[in-house]
């Protein structure tokens, strides 16, 4: 993404998120972001390593060969997007919410190393800088280390405050359980789970596709209609959610769950409304 594209995306996020936050805090409920939708010019055969979320399932079902959509432009603040894009837009939403309250906002981007840390500051110029970093972010590493993120925050943030932890939380809970508990005691810790429905259910299409694990680089061929594979996926998902629930519950933490195929704003707005009710009681 070149500089002009980055600035255009930052401006789009600024306009739509700022408006959403202002209207929501004014008491009006906006059910979804409005965007330009998605447009694709053609399809091509799937290549191992392509994101399976771009597969055109209708064409694939008709031909028996996996095909992928070629996009002319990406979606704006609408639904059905990649998790990294969704995470960036969610972070922008929280950043503008903090700006509305004249709070300081910082940013920590991580993989299995700390990729970027921007200390908390106030002001719209600072917020736009953070969004620019989010939009342009290309991680140097491919793996994930939530524990390192939390341990770093515990060291660099000397005061109590709100920490919004945006992740898909697919890393084994045992690997970040201890620093999470320490962070939950020090901060007002808000986990935001970015979920894709393909993480727990696969399309019922009689097609086998080559896939590449983005973290390990491991390649495999998976048949989407394989019931054993689907059951393994469901079992893993259920165990992971149970482990997260057991981690969150003792601290009375209610995560925000954002689905990539649904409006991202809705669960955040619902969260704000629930918190406001608790404060008034």
C-alpha positions as YAML, in Angstrom:
chain: A
units: angstrom
residues:
- id: 1
  name: UNK
  ca: [0.00, 0.00, 0.00]
- id: 2
  name: UNK
  ca: [1.57, 3.31, -1.09]
- id: 3
  name: UNK
  ca: [1.41, 6.61, 0.80]
- id: 4
  name: UNK
  ca: [-1.59, 7.95, -1.13]
- id: 5
  name: UNK
  ca: [-3.60, 4.78, -0.45]
- id: 6
  name: UNK
  ca: [-2.67, 4.89, 3.24]
- id: 7
  name: UNK
  ca: [-3.76, 8.51, 3.59]
- id: 8
  name: UNK
  ca: [-7.02, 7.83, 1.75]
- id: 9
  name: UNK
  ca: [-7.80, 4.91, 4.06]
- id: 10
  name: UNK
  ca: [-6.90, 6.94, 7.15]
- id: 11
  name: UNK
  ca: [-9.25, 9.71, 6.01]
- id: 12
  name: UNK
  ca: [-12.08, 7.25, 5.38]
- id: 13
  name: UNK
  ca: [-11.68, 5.72, 8.83]
- id: 14
  name: UNK
  ca: [-11.44, 9.17, 10.42]
- id: 15
  name: UNK
  ca: [-14.65, 10.46, 8.83]
- id: 16
  name: UNK
  ca: [-16.78, 7.40, 9.48]
- id: 17
  name: UNK
  ca: [-15.46, 6.51, 12.93]
- id: 18
  name: UNK
  ca: [-15.51, 10.07, 14.23]
- id: 19
  name: UNK
  ca: [-19.10, 10.48, 13.09]
- id: 20
  name: UNK
  ca: [-20.12, 7.17, 14.60]
- id: 21
  name: UNK
  ca: [-18.59, 7.97, 17.97]
- id: 22
  name: UNK
  ca: [-20.14, 11.44, 18.09]
- id: 23
  name: UNK
  ca: [-23.61, 10.19, 17.23]
- id: 24
  name: UNK
  ca: [-23.40, 7.23, 19.58]
- id: 25
  name: UNK
  ca: [-22.31, 9.35, 22.53]
- id: 26
  name: UNK
  ca: [-25.16, 11.71, 21.71]
- id: 27
  name: UNK
  ca: [-27.52, 8.83, 22.41]
- id: 28
  name: UNK
  ca: [-28.29, 7.81, 18.86]
- id: 29
  name: UNK
  ca: [-27.75, 4.21, 17.84]
- id: 30
  name: UNK
  ca: [-26.06, 3.60, 14.52]
- id: 31
  name: UNK
  ca: [-26.44, -0.07, 13.58]
- id: 32
  name: UNK
  ca: [-23.61, -0.35, 11.11]
- id: 33
  name: UNK
  ca: [-20.83, 1.44, 9.30]
- id: 34
  name: UNK
  ca: [-21.77, 2.64, 5.85]
- id: 35
  name: UNK
  ca: [-19.35, 1.92, 3.07]
- id: 36
  name: UNK
  ca: [-19.02, 1.53, -0.65]
- id: 37
  name: UNK
  ca: [-19.44, -2.23, -0.65]
- id: 38
  name: UNK
  ca: [-17.25, -4.61, -2.53]
- id: 39
  name: UNK
  ca: [-16.59, -4.99, -6.19]
- id: 40
  name: UNK
  ca: [-14.72, -7.80, -7.93]
- id: 41
  name: UNK
  ca: [-13.78, -7.98, -11.56]
- id: 42
  name: UNK
  ca: [-13.27, -11.69, -12.10]
- id: 43
  name: UNK
  ca: [-12.28, -14.98, -10.52]
- id: 44
  name: UNK
  ca: [-9.16, -17.08, -10.84]
- id: 45
  name: UNK
  ca: [-8.16, -20.51, -9.64]
- id: 46
  name: UNK
  ca: [-7.21, -20.78, -6.00]
- id: 47
  name: UNK
  ca: [-3.46, -20.97, -5.27]
- id: 48
  name: UNK
  ca: [-2.19, -22.49, -2.00]
- id: 49
  name: UNK
  ca: [-1.50, -19.60, 0.34]
- id: 50
  name: UNK
  ca: [-4.47, -17.50, -0.83]
- id: 51
  name: UNK
  ca: [-6.86, -16.47, 1.93]
- id: 52
  name: UNK
  ca: [-9.74, -18.95, 1.86]
- id: 53
  name: UNK
  ca: [-12.15, -16.16, 2.79]
- id: 54
  name: UNK
  ca: [-11.79, -14.84, -0.78]
- id: 55
  name: UNK
  ca: [-12.94, -18.12, -2.34]
- id: 56
  name: UNK
  ca: [-16.04, -17.76, -4.52]
- id: 57
  name: UNK
  ca: [-18.04, -20.69, -3.16]
- id: 58
  name: UNK
  ca: [-20.72, -20.50, -5.85]
- id: 59
  name: UNK
  ca: [-18.23, -20.85, -8.71]
- id: 60
  name: UNK
  ca: [-16.31, -23.46, -6.74]
- id: 61
  name: UNK
  ca: [-19.42, -25.57, -6.19]
- id: 62
  name: UNK
  ca: [-20.36, -25.40, -9.87]
- id: 63
  name: UNK
  ca: [-16.93, -26.32, -11.23]
- id: 64
  name: UNK
  ca: [-15.57, -28.58, -8.49]
- id: 65
  name: UNK
  ca: [-12.37, -26.51, -8.58]
- id: 66
  name: UNK
  ca: [-11.67, -23.78, -6.00]
- id: 67
  name: UNK
  ca: [-11.79, -20.27, -7.47]
- id: 68
  name: UNK
  ca: [-10.94, -17.00, -5.74]
- id: 69
  name: UNK
  ca: [-12.36, -13.52, -6.31]
- id: 70
  name: UNK
  ca: [-10.05, -10.83, -7.68]
- id: 71
  name: UNK
  ca: [-10.97, -7.51, -6.09]
- id: 72
  name: UNK
  ca: [-10.84, -4.10, -7.69]
- id: 73
  name: UNK
  ca: [-10.90, -2.39, -4.31]
- id: 74
  name: UNK
  ca: [-11.28, -3.40, -0.68]
- id: 75
  name: UNK
  ca: [-14.27, -2.77, 1.52]
- id: 76
  name: UNK
  ca: [-14.55, 0.29, 3.66]
- id: 77
  name: UNK
  ca: [-16.12, 0.16, 7.12]
- id: 78
  name: UNK
  ca: [-18.61, -2.55, 6.20]
- id: 79
  name: UNK
  ca: [-18.71, -6.27, 6.88]
- id: 80
  name: UNK
  ca: [-17.03, -9.42, 5.58]
- id: 81
  name: UNK
  ca: [-13.38, -8.43, 5.89]
- id: 82
  name: UNK
  ca: [-10.02, -9.82, 6.93]
- id: 83
  name: UNK
  ca: [-9.20, -9.95, 10.62]
- id: 84
  name: UNK
  ca: [-6.26, -7.55, 10.40]
- id: 85
  name: UNK
  ca: [-8.46, -4.93, 8.73]
- id: 86
  name: UNK
  ca: [-11.21, -5.50, 11.29]
- id: 87
  name: UNK
  ca: [-8.73, -5.14, 14.17]
- id: 88
  name: UNK
  ca: [-7.43, -1.85, 12.76]
- id: 89
  name: UNK
  ca: [-10.94, -0.41, 12.43]
- id: 90
  name: UNK
  ca: [-11.89, -1.53, 15.94]
- id: 91
  name: UNK
  ca: [-8.75, 0.11, 17.32]
- id: 92
  name: UNK
  ca: [-9.67, 3.32, 15.48]
- id: 93
  name: UNK
  ca: [-13.14, 3.22, 17.00]
- id: 94
  name: UNK
  ca: [-11.73, 3.00, 20.52]
- id: 95
  name: UNK
  ca: [-9.15, 5.70, 19.75]
- id: 96
  name: UNK
  ca: [-11.80, 8.18, 18.63]
- id: 97
  name: UNK
  ca: [-13.91, 7.26, 21.64]
- id: 98
  name: UNK
  ca: [-10.97, 8.21, 23.86]
- id: 99
  name: UNK
  ca: [-10.52, 11.44, 21.91]
- id: 100
  name: UNK
  ca: [-14.16, 12.27, 22.62]
- id: 101
  name: UNK
  ca: [-13.36, 11.95, 26.35]
- id: 102
  name: UNK
  ca: [-10.02, 13.82, 26.08]
- id: 103
  name: UNK
  ca: [-8.14, 10.71, 27.19]
- id: 104
  name: UNK
  ca: [-4.62, 9.77, 26.24]
- id: 105
  name: UNK
  ca: [-4.25, 6.93, 23.74]
- id: 106
  name: UNK
  ca: [-1.24, 4.73, 22.96]
- id: 107
  name: UNK
  ca: [-0.64, 1.84, 20.59]
- id: 108
  name: UNK
  ca: [1.25, -1.42, 20.83]
- id: 109
  name: UNK
  ca: [1.47, -3.69, 17.78]
- id: 110
  name: UNK
  ca: [2.87, -7.15, 18.29]
- id: 111
  name: UNK
  ca: [3.52, -10.50, 16.64]
- id: 112
  name: UNK
  ca: [5.89, -12.77, 18.54]
- id: 113
  name: UNK
  ca: [7.90, -9.60, 19.12]
- id: 114
  name: UNK
  ca: [7.01, -5.99, 19.85]
- id: 115
  name: UNK
  ca: [6.62, -4.49, 16.39]
- id: 116
  name: UNK
  ca: [5.73, -0.94, 17.48]
- id: 117
  name: UNK
  ca: [5.00, 0.97, 20.67]
- id: 118
  name: UNK
  ca: [3.64, 4.52, 20.64]
- id: 119
  name: UNK
  ca: [3.28, 6.01, 24.16]
- id: 120
  name: UNK
  ca: [-0.10, 7.45, 25.16]
- id: 121
  name: UNK
  ca: [-0.79, 11.07, 24.22]
- id: 122
  name: UNK
  ca: [-3.79, 13.31, 23.68]
- id: 123
  name: UNK
  ca: [-5.05, 15.04, 20.59]
- id: 124
  name: UNK
  ca: [-6.51, 14.38, 17.18]
- id: 125
  name: UNK
  ca: [-3.19, 14.64, 15.37]
- id: 126
  name: UNK
  ca: [-1.83, 11.88, 17.58]
- id: 127
  name: UNK
  ca: [-4.94, 9.72, 16.93]
- id: 128
  name: UNK
  ca: [-4.50, 10.13, 13.18]
- id: 129
  name: UNK
  ca: [-0.86, 9.10, 13.53]
- id: 130
  name: UNK
  ca: [-1.97, 5.91, 15.32]
- id: 131
  name: UNK
  ca: [-4.53, 5.11, 12.61]
- id: 132
  name: UNK
  ca: [-1.87, 5.67, 9.96]
- id: 133
  name: UNK
  ca: [0.37, 3.17, 11.76]
- id: 134
  name: UNK
  ca: [-2.51, 0.66, 11.92]
- id: 135
  name: UNK
  ca: [-3.39, 0.98, 8.24]
- id: 136
  name: UNK
  ca: [0.22, 0.71, 7.04]
- id: 137
  name: UNK
  ca: [1.23, -2.06, 9.46]
- id: 138
  name: UNK
  ca: [3.07, -5.02, 7.96]
- id: 139
  name: UNK
  ca: [4.42, -7.32, 10.69]
- id: 140
  name: UNK
  ca: [8.04, -8.43, 10.47]
- id: 141
  name: UNK
  ca: [7.18, -11.76, 12.10]
- id: 142
  name: UNK
  ca: [4.31, -14.18, 11.50]
- id: 143
  name: UNK
  ca: [3.74, -15.76, 14.93]
- id: 144
  name: UNK
  ca: [1.81, -14.47, 17.94]
- id: 145
  name: UNK
  ca: [2.85, -13.87, 21.55]
- id: 146
  name: UNK
  ca: [0.09, -12.31, 23.65]
- id: 147
  name: UNK
  ca: [2.12, -12.87, 26.82]
- id: 148
  name: UNK
  ca: [4.94, -10.64, 25.51]
- id: 149
  name: UNK
  ca: [2.42, -7.91, 24.69]
- id: 150
  name: UNK
  ca: [0.95, -7.95, 28.20]
- id: 151
  name: UNK
  ca: [4.33, -8.22, 29.92]
- id: 152
  name: UNK
  ca: [5.54, -5.20, 27.96]
- id: 153
  name: UNK
  ca: [2.49, -3.15, 28.92]
- id: 154
  name: UNK
  ca: [2.96, -4.08, 32.57]
- id: 155
  name: UNK
  ca: [6.51, -2.67, 32.36]
- id: 156
  name: UNK
  ca: [5.99, 0.49, 30.32]
- id: 157
  name: UNK
  ca: [2.63, 1.68, 31.70]
- id: 158
  name: UNK
  ca: [3.26, 2.85, 35.23]
- id: 159
  name: UNK
  ca: [-0.29, 3.91, 36.00]
- id: 160
  name: UNK
  ca: [-3.67, 2.24, 35.95]
- id: 161
  name: UNK
  ca: [-5.78, 2.74, 32.87]
- id: 162
  name: UNK
  ca: [-7.83, 1.03, 30.20]
- id: 163
  name: UNK
  ca: [-6.12, -1.57, 28.01]
- id: 164
  name: UNK
  ca: [-8.05, -2.78, 24.97]
- id: 165
  name: UNK
  ca: [-6.52, -6.07, 23.83]
- id: 166
  name: UNK
  ca: [-7.59, -6.85, 20.25]
- id: 167
  name: UNK
  ca: [-6.78, -10.38, 19.07]
- id: 168
  name: UNK
  ca: [-8.35, -13.53, 17.66]
- id: 169
  name: UNK
  ca: [-7.19, -15.28, 20.87]
- id: 170
  name: UNK
  ca: [-6.38, -18.53, 19.08]
- id: 171
  name: UNK
  ca: [-3.08, -18.89, 20.90]
- id: 172
  name: UNK
  ca: [-3.22, -21.54, 23.68]
- id: 173
  name: UNK
  ca: [-4.53, -19.80, 26.80]
- id: 174
  name: UNK
  ca: [-1.87, -21.44, 28.98]
- id: 175
  name: UNK
  ca: [0.79, -19.44, 27.14]
- id: 176
  name: UNK
  ca: [-0.55, -16.03, 28.22]
- id: 177
  name: UNK
  ca: [-2.65, -16.89, 31.31]
- id: 178
  name: UNK
  ca: [-0.22, -15.57, 33.94]
- id: 179
  name: UNK
  ca: [0.49, -12.12, 32.41]
- id: 180
  name: UNK
  ca: [-3.19, -11.77, 31.56]
- id: 181
  name: UNK
  ca: [-4.12, -12.21, 35.22]
- id: 182
  name: UNK
  ca: [-1.47, -9.68, 36.29]
- id: 183
  name: UNK
  ca: [-2.70, -7.20, 33.68]
- id: 184
  name: UNK
  ca: [-6.33, -7.73, 34.73]
- id: 185
  name: UNK
  ca: [-5.38, -6.78, 38.30]
- id: 186
  name: UNK
  ca: [-3.54, -3.61, 37.25]
- id: 187
  name: UNK
  ca: [-5.62, -2.34, 34.33]
- id: 188
  name: UNK
  ca: [-9.22, -2.13, 33.23]
- id: 189
  name: UNK
  ca: [-8.56, -4.88, 30.69]
- id: 190
  name: UNK
  ca: [-11.01, -5.20, 27.79]
- id: 191
  name: UNK
  ca: [-10.46, -8.21, 25.49]
- id: 192
  name: UNK
  ca: [-11.82, -7.77, 21.96]
- id: 193
  name: UNK
  ca: [-12.10, -11.10, 20.14]
- id: 194
  name: UNK
  ca: [-12.01, -10.76, 16.36]
- id: 195
  name: UNK
  ca: [-13.64, -13.89, 14.97]
- id: 196
  name: UNK
  ca: [-14.09, -15.33, 11.50]
- id: 197
  name: UNK
  ca: [-16.78, -17.96, 11.01]
- id: 198
  name: UNK
  ca: [-14.30, -20.12, 9.07]
- id: 199
  name: UNK
  ca: [-12.50, -20.65, 12.39]
- id: 200
  name: UNK
  ca: [-15.28, -22.89, 13.63]
- id: 201
  name: UNK
  ca: [-17.24, -23.99, 10.55]
- id: 202
  name: UNK
  ca: [-16.27, -24.72, 6.96]
- id: 203
  name: UNK
  ca: [-18.49, -24.39, 3.88]
- id: 204
  name: UNK
  ca: [-20.11, -27.69, 2.91]
- id: 205
  name: UNK
  ca: [-18.48, -27.83, -0.52]
- id: 206
  name: UNK
  ca: [-16.98, -31.06, -1.97]
- id: 207
  name: UNK
  ca: [-13.63, -29.43, -2.73]
- id: 208
  name: UNK
  ca: [-10.08, -29.97, -1.51]
- id: 209
  name: UNK
  ca: [-7.86, -26.89, -1.25]
- id: 210
  name: UNK
  ca: [-4.19, -26.38, -0.50]
- id: 211
  name: UNK
  ca: [-3.61, -24.22, 2.56]
- id: 212
  name: UNK
  ca: [-0.61, -22.59, 4.20]
- id: 213
  name: UNK
  ca: [-0.41, -21.87, 7.94]
- id: 214
  name: UNK
  ca: [0.48, -18.14, 8.07]
- id: 215
  name: UNK
  ca: [2.42, -18.55, 11.32]
- id: 216
  name: UNK
  ca: [4.43, -21.72, 10.62]
- id: 217
  name: UNK
  ca: [4.46, -21.85, 6.83]
- id: 218
  name: UNK
  ca: [3.27, -25.46, 6.98]
- id: 219
  name: UNK
  ca: [1.38, -26.59, 3.87]
- id: 220
  name: UNK
  ca: [-1.46, -29.10, 3.72]
- id: 221
  name: UNK
  ca: [-4.41, -30.07, 1.55]
- id: 222
  name: UNK
  ca: [-7.79, -30.06, 3.25]
- id: 223
  name: UNK
  ca: [-11.09, -31.42, 1.97]
- id: 224
  name: UNK
  ca: [-13.77, -29.01, 3.19]
- id: 225
  name: UNK
  ca: [-16.54, -31.62, 3.26]
- id: 226
  name: UNK
  ca: [-14.50, -33.97, 5.48]
- id: 227
  name: UNK
  ca: [-16.67, -34.43, 8.58]
- id: 228
  name: UNK
  ca: [-13.70, -35.52, 10.72]
- id: 229
  name: UNK
  ca: [-11.94, -32.27, 9.87]
- id: 230
  name: UNK
  ca: [-15.03, -30.25, 10.71]
- id: 231
  name: UNK
  ca: [-15.44, -32.06, 14.01]
- id: 232
  name: UNK
  ca: [-11.79, -31.40, 14.92]
- id: 233
  name: UNK
  ca: [-12.34, -27.73, 14.12]
- id: 234
  name: UNK
  ca: [-15.46, -27.57, 16.30]
- id: 235
  name: UNK
  ca: [-13.73, -29.40, 19.16]
- id: 236
  name: UNK
  ca: [-10.73, -27.05, 19.08]
- id: 237
  name: UNK
  ca: [-13.00, -24.01, 18.97]
- id: 238
  name: UNK
  ca: [-15.13, -25.19, 21.88]
- id: 239
  name: UNK
  ca: [-12.11, -25.97, 24.07]
- id: 240
  name: UNK
  ca: [-10.52, -22.62, 23.28]
- id: 241
  name: UNK
  ca: [-13.69, -20.69, 24.15]
- id: 242
  name: UNK
  ca: [-14.07, -22.65, 27.40]
- id: 243
  name: UNK
  ca: [-10.48, -21.86, 28.36]
- id: 244
  name: UNK
  ca: [-10.99, -18.16, 27.63]
- id: 245
  name: UNK
  ca: [-14.23, -18.11, 29.62]
- id: 246
  name: UNK
  ca: [-12.44, -19.69, 32.60]
- id: 247
  name: UNK
  ca: [-9.73, -17.02, 32.33]
- id: 248
  name: UNK
  ca: [-12.11, -14.05, 32.06]
- id: 249
  name: UNK
  ca: [-14.80, -15.04, 34.59]
- id: 250
  name: UNK
  ca: [-12.86, -14.62, 37.90]
- id: 251
  name: UNK
  ca: [-12.14, -11.01, 36.92]
- id: 252
  name: UNK
  ca: [-15.74, -10.39, 35.79]
- id: 253
  name: UNK
  ca: [-14.40, -9.58, 32.33]
- id: 254
  name: UNK
  ca: [-16.92, -9.63, 29.53]
- id: 255
  name: UNK
  ca: [-15.13, -9.71, 26.17]
- id: 256
  name: UNK
  ca: [-16.34, -7.83, 23.13]
- id: 257
  name: UNK
  ca: [-16.86, -10.31, 20.30]
- id: 258
  name: UNK
  ca: [-16.56, -8.85, 16.80]
- id: 259
  name: UNK
  ca: [-17.41, -11.05, 13.82]
- id: 260
  name: UNK
  ca: [-15.71, -10.20, 10.52]
- id: 261
  name: UNK
  ca: [-18.92, -10.87, 8.57]
- id: 262
  name: UNK
  ca: [-21.05, -8.59, 10.76]
- id: 263
  name: UNK
  ca: [-21.03, -4.85, 11.56]
- id: 264
  name: UNK
  ca: [-18.02, -4.17, 13.78]
- id: 265
  name: UNK
  ca: [-19.59, -1.21, 15.53]
- id: 266
  name: UNK
  ca: [-22.55, -3.04, 17.05]
- id: 267
  name: UNK
  ca: [-20.77, -5.06, 19.77]
- id: 268
  name: UNK
  ca: [-18.67, -2.03, 20.75]
- id: 269
  name: UNK
  ca: [-21.71, 0.21, 21.05]
- id: 270
  name: UNK
  ca: [-23.50, -2.48, 23.07]
- id: 271
  name: UNK
  ca: [-20.46, -2.68, 25.35]
- id: 272
  name: UNK
  ca: [-20.47, 1.10, 25.92]
- id: 273
  name: UNK
  ca: [-24.19, 1.01, 26.75]
- id: 274
  name: UNK
  ca: [-23.75, -1.86, 29.24]
- id: 275
  name: UNK
  ca: [-20.87, -0.07, 30.97]
- id: 276
  name: UNK
  ca: [-22.87, 3.15, 31.18]
- id: 277
  name: UNK
  ca: [-25.75, 1.31, 32.87]
- id: 278
  name: UNK
  ca: [-23.41, -0.26, 35.42]
- id: 279
  name: UNK
  ca: [-21.90, 3.14, 36.24]
- id: 280
  name: UNK
  ca: [-25.33, 4.69, 36.79]
- id: 281
  name: UNK
  ca: [-26.42, 1.93, 39.19]
...
